[in-house]
């Protein structure tokens, strides 16, 4: 049985562009990536829906991931251990050589490749009828779905991630808790963390939130918001972008993690003013753990009430202690 380190060494020897079956090659985008037909045996692929990098591939239609071992297993009809042994020796392809220098462009810390339009074209636009029975997205109107280019694929919402005016990735969100945890996830691992909706930073006050879902709902009531994806993924690039905004607020979810989110963002961007949901108690609103901007909008909260909460939060300042004794906070 090959060790993990030896398997990684085998993978590093080959360029997937050279290994991909010649009858399924597609259009290349310079030295960045190639669109090709999928090689999964159960995927009758007539279109180039598979994006191939030098060190891996992703089919945007069936969701399969491939590395050099997967390619050999599928094209040669070999088991995993047989494919590793084959690649450890003198495999028949000219790819049996050190990786090309251009392959370094595909490392996660390098500038990402823009996703082509035909990737997004595979997914149908999200419609109100798609989310009517999903509590996590109920109340999101059609205008917002179009503005953020939200797509529907199976039971997941897909939305583009934009960096410097270019689509660099597509994230997915499953709003039905009976099917999956309703978390935002990248469709392809290793992409850079991006401040979602950074295009709204045009001089108006900006609210920093945890998730993209909160951005969609905040925009619905005229609040400009950007999402970091959570405190743990706050990056230097995000901090630099936010440092240019004159008025900043940070609004985590109503739980201990949200409290930590507020404090983490304030540590990174010291001008950010925390918004504390506990002030809604005075409005007779029952606050349950995890209450967020999306819940606020779904419960008919509007911009006037939001800015009232902001004003009260500014008076309180840096910290509010939460009582987490039960479901109601």
ABEGO torsion letter per residue (X at the ends): XBBAAAAAAAAAABBAAAABBAAABBBBBEAABBBBBBABAABBBABBABBBBAAEBBBAAAGBBBBAAAAAAAAAGBBAAAAAAAAABBBABAABBBBBAAAAAABAABBBBBBBAAAAAABBBBBAAAAAABAAABGBBAAAAAAAGBBBBEABBBBBBBBGGBBABBBBBBABAAABBBBBBBABBGBBBBBBGAAABAGBBBBBBABAAAAAAAAAAGBBBBBAGEAAABBAAAAAAAAABABBBBBBBBBAAAAAAAAAAAAABAABBBBBAAAAAAAGBBBBBGBBAAAAAAAGBBAAAAAAAAAAAAAAEABBBBBAABABX
